């Protein structure tokens, strides 16, 4: 699924989205804020891909 959506290396984030949907451990908004907080500034360009991967997992 990651490769099909140009998200190389994003499989773990897709699984996180699936976990989020299945367990409702937190809201999508909370997860997005957490991603923004933990991704280092030099990799900030990857944040939109992480959002896309989470949403793919939630919709899988």
Order of alpha helices (4+ residues) and beta strands (2+ residues): alpha-alpha-alpha
